Amino acid sequence: MNARTAAVGEICLVVAISIWLPGCRVHAVTEDSLRPSVSLTPQDRLLILAPHPDDEIIGCGGIIQQAVAMHLPVRVGIFTYGDNNQWSFLIYRKLPVLTRGAVQRMGLVRHDEAVAATKVLGLAADQLTFFGYPDFGTLMIWKDHWGAQPPFRSMLTRATAVPYTNALRPGAPYKGEEIERDLTSVLREFRPTKVFVSHPGDYMPDHSALYLFTRVALWDVEREIQPSLYPYLVHFKRWPSPRGYRPSEFLEPPSVFRQQIPWQSHRLTPEQVERKRAALRAHRTQYGYNARYLLSFVRSNELFGDVPVVSLRASSPPVALSSGETAPSVEAPEELTDKERAKFVGLEWRSVHLDGDHLVVTIAFSRPLAQAVMASAYLFGYRTDHPFAQMPKVHIKLGALTYKVHDQDQELPHDSLRITRKPKEITIDVPLALLGTPQRVLMSARTYLADVPLDWVPWRILEIPTAP
């Protein structure tokens, strides 16, 4: 062993056991220190997309500060005005918010909170864009409100179009193609090199919806710009753990995603951590309602990682989408009642492959579907040469014994596809023609009891061999 090798070994040992040296502390090697870091360059232009006011700080408060310090162009786009959070409004106003006008006024309060919060981080009001789409309604738009379908009606504002005069495009109908249009226009105008957006595995519907619409918009402009994508996770069951204000600790991904997703980390200085905390406090309606949860994200790092795209080949063996050693979750979300927990059915992707001109997908369940518990699978096709609004959006509703197939609200013939069942497994064999002979497929699945969601799997993207 030469002197250099011995020295390196001693340094590694010191780092690993975190001993104290005179005048300084050497930190232990952590799981986070082994992850690639998110680095910004002088040429970067950052687009931060947030589902609700406060998500821009939760997911990217440190990244924004770093970009501001480097004098980089930054644009923050906020998908909704967050006007559907009645519990936070009740605590904030000390009385129920019931009328349409009162709900919209609370949306404007949240708008102003976002302006104040990002100002704490160094951004000006004109660096924020508010889209104004319906809080807690955008995933329903994604699934069912395209093309000839009517606009979505918001649950509390009762609006069917953007009602805010300070939004990007007031009066834009609550339709999928309108969201796609707004996102592509922002991408073309700002031309980001990096896009930060909510995660496809996020349990909050607006979060996964924003990811999906962003993906489609990026495909629409991929011949013009090809920014890197950095999804950040906010909502997942029993995560972050432990919760609360722990500024010296690192945020770690949920255990189920640690191996499945290649995570990257952005480290924050102590000063940036405290400024992120101050920015979150500026979101007064949300901080007063659930400060402990928000402060769980005020840590020494921020995490970014996407579920890998699956590239399929013609007549190739099935591609495993989960480890054969794991099983679908049997852990129910915290918010379910005891009765709902008793009926909980977890699920996970098992595999996917092409069989000629058919796509074959297998889903595993923690136990057989029982009476009243349903499952849904979604398969949406995308082609570069066809408007996405006109592409099929297939929804398969699965009961214990039966199933139905829909394209948005249109019921399709029962034999449009084939279902094969085992006690705790369902395989869906769907002709690619039913999906519009796509170049890409976006797919997800969920279980539910009446209107109560039980479990779901992250949306996955499949790349299909180029069709004529």
BALOKE-195955 format. One line per 4 residues: for each residue x, z negated, y of C-alpha. Coordinates in nm, 4 decimals, m for minus. Each point is the difference from the previous one (the first is absolute). Layout:
X Z Y ~ ...
//
This chain:
0.0000 0.0000 0.0000 ~ 0.1498 0.0997 0.3349 ~ m0.0280 m0.2009 0.3208 ~ m0.2747 0.2186 0.1493
m0.2177 m0.0264 m0.3115 ~ 0.0458 m0.3767 m0.0069 ~ m0.0936 m0.0269 0.3673 ~ m0.3174 0.2039 m0.0489
m0.0948 m0.2175 m0.2952 ~ 0.0458 m0.3141 0.2047 ~ m0.2143 0.1381 0.2817 ~ m0.2795 0.0915 m0.2409
0.0115 m0.3468 m0.1530 ~ m0.0204 m0.1623 0.3421 ~ m0.2992 0.2144 0.0989 ~ m0.1752 m0.0605 m0.3274
0.0132 m0.3809 0.0161 ~ m0.0509 m0.0246 0.3796 ~ 0.2652 m0.2565 0.0786 ~ 0.0746 m0.1257 0.3486
0.3176 0.1112 0.1755 ~ 0.1408 m0.1651 0.3123 ~ m0.2123 0.1112 0.2937 ~ m0.2298 0.2402 m0.1874
m0.2379 0.0314 m0.2894 ~ 0.0226 0.2831 m0.2547 ~ m0.3483 0.0827 m0.1281 ~ m0.0772 0.0412 m0.3665
m0.0599 0.3433 m0.1423 ~ m0.3775 0.0528 0.0033 ~ m0.2237 0.2587 m0.1573 ~ m0.0677 0.1352 0.3484
0.3714 0.0485 0.0718 ~ 0.0172 0.2449 m0.2919 ~ m0.2713 0.2258 0.1445 ~ 0.0819 0.3024 0.2150
m0.0510 m0.0684 0.3691 ~ m0.2177 0.2020 0.2359 ~ 0.2457 0.1379 0.2526 ~ m0.0872 0.1568 0.3344
0.2133 0.2697 0.1645 ~ 0.0228 0.1144 0.3636 ~ m0.1915 0.3155 m0.0975 ~ m0.3026 m0.1869 m0.1402
m0.3544 0.0133 0.1323 ~ m0.2256 m0.2700 m0.1478 ~ m0.3738 0.0268 m0.0586 ~ m0.1556 m0.3337 m0.1007
m0.3495 0.0383 m0.1474 ~ m0.2109 m0.3163 m0.0319 ~ m0.3480 m0.0317 m0.1562 ~ m0.1073 m0.2798 0.2398
0.1375 m0.1658 0.3120 ~ 0.2602 m0.2537 m0.1272 ~ 0.1201 0.2057 m0.3005 ~ 0.2567 0.1706 0.2236
0.1634 m0.3424 0.0532 ~ m0.0507 m0.1311 m0.3553 ~ 0.1679 0.2984 m0.1621 ~ 0.2368 0.1323 0.2655
0.0612 m0.2628 0.2704 ~ 0.3719 m0.0057 m0.0782 ~ 0.0355 0.3770 m0.0344 ~ m0.1683 0.0475 0.3387
0.2427 m0.2429 0.1636 ~ 0.2984 0.1766 m0.1535 ~ m0.1250 0.3381 0.1215 ~ m0.0600 m0.1342 0.3513
0.3505 m0.1495 0.0074 ~ 0.1388 0.3432 m0.0943 ~ m0.2172 0.1737 0.2666 ~ m0.1695 0.2156 m0.2647
m0.3342 0.1743 0.0572 ~ m0.2764 m0.2114 m0.1597 ~ m0.3712 0.0716 m0.0336 ~ m0.2494 m0.2476 m0.1501
m0.3269 0.1432 m0.1347 ~ m0.2793 m0.2458 m0.0820 ~ m0.2664 0.1344 m0.2354 ~ m0.2945 m0.2312 0.0836
m0.0871 m0.2475 0.2740 ~ m0.0382 m0.2768 m0.2602 ~ m0.3585 m0.0604 0.1118 ~ m0.1388 m0.1073 m0.3387
0.1700 m0.3411 m0.0408 ~ m0.2977 m0.2261 0.0681 ~ 0.1655 m0.3235 m0.1131 ~ 0.2864 0.0334 0.2453
m0.2406 0.0906 0.2801 ~ m0.2178 m0.3038 m0.0783 ~ 0.3037 m0.2297 0.0340 ~ 0.1198 0.1807 0.3134
m0.3340 0.0072 0.1864 ~ m0.1511 m0.3154 m0.1547 ~ m0.3226 0.1921 m0.0668 ~ m0.1053 0.2892 m0.2268
0.0745 0.3578 0.1087 ~ m0.3112 0.1864 m0.1067 ~ m0.1019 0.2796 0.2376 ~ 0.1620 0.3432 0.0023
0.1202 m0.0483 0.3566 ~ 0.1539 m0.3390 m0.0788 ~ 0.1796 0.1431 m0.3036 ~ 0.1468 0.2831 0.2063
0.1086 m0.2449 0.2698 ~ 0.1910 m0.1922 m0.2668 ~ 0.1594 0.3302 m0.1007 ~ 0.1201 0.0327 0.3592
0.1339 m0.3559 m0.0137 ~ 0.2040 0.0952 m0.3046 ~ 0.1171 0.3150 0.1791 ~ 0.1330 m0.2123 0.2851
0.1617 m0.2424 m0.2449 ~ 0.1943 0.2879 m0.1553 ~ 0.1199 0.1143 0.3428 ~ 0.1132 m0.3563 0.0802
0.1648 m0.0495 m0.3405 ~ 0.2045 0.3194 0.0084 ~ 0.0990 m0.0781 0.3607 ~ 0.1654 m0.3165 m0.1365
0.2131 0.2317 m0.2158 ~ 0.0905 0.2279 0.2911 ~ m0.2594 0.2809 m0.0208 ~ m0.2153 0.1273 0.2849
m0.3754 0.0551 m0.0242 ~ 0.0410 0.3791 0.0091 ~ 0.1992 m0.0174 m0.3256 ~ m0.3156 m0.1077 m0.1867
m0.2681 0.2364 m0.1303 ~ m0.3342 m0.1329 m0.1234 ~ m0.1979 0.2268 m0.2321 ~ m0.3242 m0.2006 m0.0073
m0.1161 0.0639 m0.3570 ~ m0.2311 m0.2557 m0.1639 ~ 0.1491 m0.3318 m0.1069 ~ m0.0705 m0.0524 m0.3713
m0.1391 0.3531 m0.0287 ~ 0.2913 0.2399 m0.0197 ~ 0.0427 m0.0102 m0.3794 ~ m0.3686 0.0914 m0.0331
0.0631 0.2914 0.2357 ~ 0.2937 0.1012 m0.2213 ~ m0.2159 m0.0039 m0.3114 ~ m0.3340 0.1388 0.1191
m0.0077 0.1465 0.3523 ~ 0.1612 0.3445 0.0093 ~ m0.1249 0.3480 0.0759 ~ m0.3778 0.0289 m0.0190
m0.0478 m0.3744 m0.0518 ~ m0.1426 m0.1999 0.2952 ~ 0.2258 m0.2310 0.2025 ~ 0.0472 m0.3582 m0.1154
m0.2061 m0.2651 0.1823 ~ 0.1909 m0.3157 0.0939 ~ m0.1465 m0.3209 m0.1399 ~ m0.0007 m0.2032 0.3238
0.0314 0.2427 0.2912 ~ m0.2425 0.2424 m0.1722 ~ 0.2105 0.2774 0.1523 ~ 0.0539 0.3331 m0.1793
0.2719 0.1139 0.2423 ~ 0.2843 m0.1656 0.1921 ~ m0.1803 m0.2166 0.2596 ~ 0.3024 m0.1094 0.2071
0.0774 0.1880 0.3204 ~ 0.3674 m0.1033 m0.0129 ~ 0.0501 0.1444 m0.3495 ~ 0.1999 0.3157 m0.0733
m0.3135 0.2126 m0.0364 ~ m0.3253 m0.1760 0.0973 ~ m0.2996 0.1445 m0.1806 ~ 0.1963 0.1214 m0.3041
m0.2420 m0.0135 m0.2968 ~ 0.0762 m0.2445 m0.2779 ~ 0.1034 0.2774 m0.2408 ~ 0.3086 0.0489 m0.2152
0.1050 0.3261 0.1639 ~ m0.0182 m0.1618 0.3460 ~ 0.2444 m0.2728 m0.1054 ~ 0.2236 0.2658 m0.1550
m0.0150 0.1981 0.3258 ~ 0.0974 m0.3004 0.2147 ~ 0.2925 m0.0987 m0.2204 ~ 0.1394 0.3537 m0.0180
m0.0293 0.0358 0.3779 ~ 0.1986 m0.3213 0.0551 ~ 0.2626 0.1104 m0.2540 ~ 0.0380 0.3413 0.1628
0.0123 m0.1405 0.3531 ~ 0.2372 m0.2932 m0.0647 ~ 0.2075 0.1571 m0.2800 ~ 0.1218 m0.3237 m0.1620
0.3003 m0.0203 m0.2281 ~ m0.1291 m0.3204 m0.1628 ~ m0.3623 m0.0999 m0.0625 ~ m0.0921 m0.3599 m0.0841
m0.3467 m0.0421 m0.1494 ~ m0.2088 m0.2373 m0.2115 ~ 0.0492 m0.0045 m0.3759 ~ m0.1948 0.1841 m0.2762
m0.0024 m0.3223 m0.2048 ~ m0.1580 m0.2045 0.2788 ~ m0.3272 m0.1683 m0.0992 ~ m0.1539 0.0435 0.3467
m0.1944 0.3308 m0.0029 ~ 0.0987 0.1120 0.3512 ~ 0.3664 m0.0484 m0.0917 ~ m0.0055 0.2267 m0.3028
m0.2198 0.2492 0.1883 ~ 0.2497 0.0338 0.2852 ~ 0.2770 0.0678 m0.2517 ~ m0.2091 0.2719 m0.1678
m0.1004 0.1732 0.3224 ~ 0.3616 m0.0175 0.1178 ~ 0.1234 0.1581 m0.3221 ~ m0.2407 0.2909 0.0397
0.0908 0.0436 0.3672 ~ 0.3712 0.0059 m0.0882 ~ m0.0644 0.2702 m0.2600 ~ m0.1915 0.1977 0.2617
0.3051 0.0072 0.2300 ~ 0.2792 0.0000 m0.2591 ~ 0.1177 0.3485 0.1007 ~ 0.0557 m0.1303 0.3545
0.1311 m0.3549 m0.0465 ~ 0.1005 m0.2101 m0.3006 ~ 0.0323 m0.3623 0.1118 ~ 0.0934 m0.2752 m0.2426
m0.2891 m0.2271 m0.1021 ~ 0.0265 m0.3812 m0.0086 ~ m0.3125 m0.1786 m0.1286 ~ m0.0314 m0.3747 0.0628
m0.2203 m0.2381 m0.2002 ~ m0.2292 m0.2583 0.1638 ~ m0.2833 m0.0928 m0.2401 ~ 0.0576 m0.0766 m0.3663
m0.1421 m0.2747 m0.2186 ~ 0.1829 m0.3321 0.0263 ~ 0.2676 0.1524 0.2201 ~ 0.2143 m0.0738 0.1963
0.0990 m0.3048 m0.1986 ~ 0.0525 m0.2618 0.1221 ~ m0.2026 0.0460 0.3153 ~ 0.0647 m0.1473 0.3393
0.2739 0.0113 0.2607 ~ 0.3355 0.0339 m0.1792 ~ 0.2219 0.1892 0.2459 ~ 0.3254 m0.0541 m0.1907
m0.1370 0.1311 m0.3307 ~ m0.0269 0.3594 m0.1214 ~ m0.3229 0.1836 m0.0682 ~ m0.0028 0.1102 m0.3633
m0.2395 0.2622 m0.1440 ~ m0.2735 m0.0986 m0.2474 ~ 0.1453 m0.0327 m0.3493 ~ m0.2147 0.2850 m0.1335
0.1616 0.2391 0.2510 ~ 0.3631 m0.1129 m0.0233 ~ 0.1030 0.2488 m0.2660 ~ m0.2652 0.2630 0.0660
0.0890 0.0635 0.3641 ~ 0.3483 0.0625 0.1497 ~ m0.0115 m0.2430 0.2939 ~ 0.2107 0.0124 0.3135
0.0571 m0.2915 0.2346 ~ 0.0503 m0.0381 0.3730 ~ 0.1756 m0.3215 0.1053 ~ m0.1037 m0.1842 0.3169
0.2202 m0.2167 0.2190 ~ m0.1283 m0.3525 0.0763 ~ m0.0878 0.1185 0.3508 ~ m0.2020 0.2920 m0.1389
m0.1799 m0.2352 m0.2408 ~ m0.1105 m0.2234 0.2866 ~ m0.1072 0.2956 0.2144 ~ m0.2056 0.1328 m0.2918
m0.1687 m0.3404 m0.0219 ~ m0.0772 0.0101 0.3727 ~ m0.1460 0.3503 m0.0351 ~ m0.2294 m0.1155 m0.2813
m0.1222 m0.2871 0.2182 ~ m0.1055 0.2616 0.2567 ~ m0.2583 0.1167 m0.2553 ~ m0.2033 m0.3062 0.0928
m0.3200 0.0807 m0.1903 ~ 0.1882 0.0394 m0.3271 ~ 0.2593 m0.2713 0.0562 ~ m0.2712 m0.2578 0.0666
m0.1829 0.1048 m0.3140 ~ 0.2890 0.0160 m0.2495 ~ 0.3361 m0.0912 0.1519 ~ 0.1434 m0.1233 m0.3296
m0.0492 0.3388 m0.1632 ~ 0.1409 0.1950 0.2951 ~ 0.3035 m0.2275 0.0199 ~ 0.0736 0.0734 m0.3660
0.1418 0.3326 0.1232 ~ 0.2287 m0.1585 0.2591 ~ 0.3058 m0.0033 m0.2216 ~ 0.3591 0.1172 0.0040
m0.0899 0.3508 m0.1156 ~ m0.2694 0.2643 m0.0175 ~ m0.0661 0.1993 m0.3178 ~ m0.0787 0.3693 m0.0412
m0.0581 0.1966 m0.3185 ~ m0.2215 0.2735 m0.1402 ~ m0.1487 0.0525 m0.3441 ~ 0.2049 0.2899 m0.1454
m0.1558 0.3458 m0.0155 ~ m0.0452 0.1262 m0.3572 ~ 0.1157 0.3586 m0.0557 ~ m0.1723 0.1464 m0.3046
0.1184 0.2917 m0.2101 ~ m0.2156 0.2305 m0.2069 ~ m0.0685 m0.1324 m0.3523 ~ 0.2514 m0.2839 0.0393
m0.0341 m0.3346 m0.1816 ~ m0.2125 m0.2670 0.1711 ~ 0.1696 m0.1673 0.2966 ~ m0.0297 m0.3792 m0.0194
m0.1384 m0.1436 0.3234 ~ 0.0553 m0.3614 m0.1052 ~ 0.2338 m0.1858 m0.2280 ~ m0.1142 m0.0131 m0.3592
0.0973 m0.3666 0.0032 ~ m0.2536 m0.0880 0.2718 ~ m0.3745 m0.0331 m0.0239 ~ m0.2768 0.0390 0.2579
m0.0358 m0.3017 0.2243 ~ m0.2175 m0.2870 m0.1188 ~ 0.0497 m0.1796 0.3324 ~ m0.3071 0.0301 0.2214
0.0254 0.0111 0.3808 ~ m0.0339 m0.3350 0.1763 ~ m0.3192 0.0898 0.1847 ~ m0.2140 0.0546 m0.3134
m0.2590 m0.2586 m0.1016 ~ 0.0134 m0.1725 m0.3388 ~ m0.2759 0.2306 m0.1266 ~ 0.1907 0.3073 0.1140
0.3244 m0.1289 m0.1511 ~ m0.1741 m0.0373 m0.3347 ~ m0.0760 0.3737 0.0034 ~ 0.3355 0.1122 0.1388
0.1465 0.3150 m0.1566 ~ 0.3533 0.0941 0.1014 ~ 0.1355 0.3512 m0.0338 ~ 0.3184 0.2037 0.0312
0.1155 0.3587 m0.0350 ~ 0.1371 0.0660 m0.3474 ~ 0.1123 0.3650 m0.0013 ~ m0.0596 0.3504 0.1335
0.0898 0.3480 m0.1230 ~ m0.0983 0.3652 0.0117 ~ m0.1584 0.1605 m0.3027 ~ m0.0104 0.3698 0.0828
m0.2287 0.0311 0.3013 ~ m0.1377 m0.3529 m0.0417 ~ 0.1134 m0.3278 0.1577 ~ m0.0163 m0.2946 m0.2406
0.0044 m0.3548 0.1398 ~ m0.0198 m0.3251 m0.1974 ~ m0.1106 m0.3333 0.1483 ~ 0.0385 m0.3365 m0.1765
m0.2304 m0.3003 0.0529 ~ 0.0598 m0.3701 m0.0555 ~ m0.3191 m0.0068 m0.2106 ~ m0.2824 0.2420 m0.0777
m0.2411 0.0883 0.2767 ~ m0.3035 m0.2235 m0.0388 ~ m0.3558 0.0204 0.1243 ~ m0.0128 0.0071 0.3822
0.3768 0.0607 0.0322 ~ 0.0812 0.3581 0.0975 ~ 0.3168 0.2012 0.0496 ~ 0.0615 0.2963 0.2279
0.2770 0.2573 m0.0085 ~ 0.0747 0.2324 0.2931 ~ 0.1808 0.3345 m0.0241 ~ 0.0444 0.2010 0.3217
0.1795 0.3340 0.0059 ~ 0.2173 0.1399 0.2798 ~ 0.1215 0.3556 0.0658 ~ 0.2046 0.1227 0.2938
m0.2091 0.3173 0.0276 ~ m0.3443 m0.1614 0.0014 ~ m0.1563 m0.2505 0.2445 ~ 0.0066 m0.3451 m0.1558
m0.3547 m0.0656 0.1217 ~ m0.1191 0.2775 m0.2324 ~ 0.2001 m0.1104 m0.3043 ~ m0.1853 m0.1809 m0.2837
0.0001 m0.3802 0.0145 ~ m0.0960 m0.1029 m0.3509 ~ m0.1366 m0.3486 m0.0633 ~ m0.0614 m0.1119 m0.3600
m0.2278 m0.3049 m0.0365 ~ 0.0536 m0.1726 m0.3347 ~ m0.2313 m0.2531 m0.1607 ~ 0.0300 m0.1783 m0.3326
m0.1437 0.3020 m0.1847 ~ m0.0755 0.2766 0.2498 ~ 0.1589 0.1834 0.2892 ~ m0.0956 0.2253 0.2927
0.2091 0.2535 0.1920 ~ m0.0376 0.0657 0.3731 ~ 0.1657 0.2108 0.2670 ~ m0.0764 m0.2213 0.3009
m0.3816 m0.0386 m0.0251 ~ m0.0564 0.3040 m0.2262 ~ m0.0463 m0.0866 m0.3667 ~ 0.1879 0.2364 m0.2311
m0.0905 0.0957 m0.3588 ~ 0.0825 m0.2673 m0.2549 ~ 0.2252 0.2401 m0.1909 ~ 0.2103 0.0871 0.3079
0.2672 m0.2171 m0.1582 ~ 0.0560 m0.1978 m0.3179 ~ 0.0230 m0.3767 m0.0444 ~ 0.1628 m0.1600 m0.3052
m0.0464 m0.3748 m0.0499 ~ 0.1761 m0.2788 m0.1820 ~ m0.1045 m0.3658 0.0352 ~ 0.2391 m0.0655 0.2904
0.1049 0.3509 0.0969 ~ m0.1604 0.3114 0.1472 ~ 0.1532 0.3484 0.0114 ~ m0.1302 0.2577 0.2473
0.0622 0.3663 m0.0785 ~ m0.0858 0.2056 0.3093 ~ 0.0447 0.3767 0.0483 ~ 0.2251 0.0737 0.2964
m0.2594 0.2539 0.1133 ~ m0.2420 m0.2886 0.0598 ~ 0.2540 m0.1381 0.2505 ~ 0.0429 0.3351 0.1772
0.3111 0.1066 m0.1973 ~ 0.2096 m0.2391 0.2109 ~ 0.3688 m0.0183 0.0788 ~ m0.0329 m0.3760 0.0447
m0.2467 m0.2588 m0.1248 ~ m0.0740 m0.3378 0.1562 ~ m0.1528 m0.2439 m0.2486 ~ m0.1108 m0.3597 m0.0255
m0.2304 m0.2236 m0.2052 ~ m0.1816 m0.3288 0.0432 ~ m0.2367 m0.2449 m0.1725 ~ m0.2936 m0.1692 0.1694
m0.3064 m0.2179 m0.0559 ~ m0.2925 0.1421 0.1996 ~ 0.1544 0.0229 0.3512 ~ 0.2750 m0.2539 m0.0705
0.3471 0.1513 m0.0612 ~ 0.1837 m0.1543 m0.2957 ~ 0.3283 0.1889 m0.0435 ~ 0.1585 0.3312 0.0909
0.3198 0.1927 m0.0444 ~ 0.2035 0.1562 0.2822 ~ m0.0690 0.3608 0.0877 ~ 0.2511 0.2265 m0.1705
0.1115 0.3498 0.0948 ~ 0.0563 0.2641 m0.2665 ~ 0.1837 0.3259 0.0609 ~ m0.1366 0.2847 m0.2111
0.2032 0.3112 m0.0863 ~ m0.0737 0.2645 0.2605 ~ m0.3143 0.1916 m0.0824 ~ m0.0672 0.3591 0.1031
//
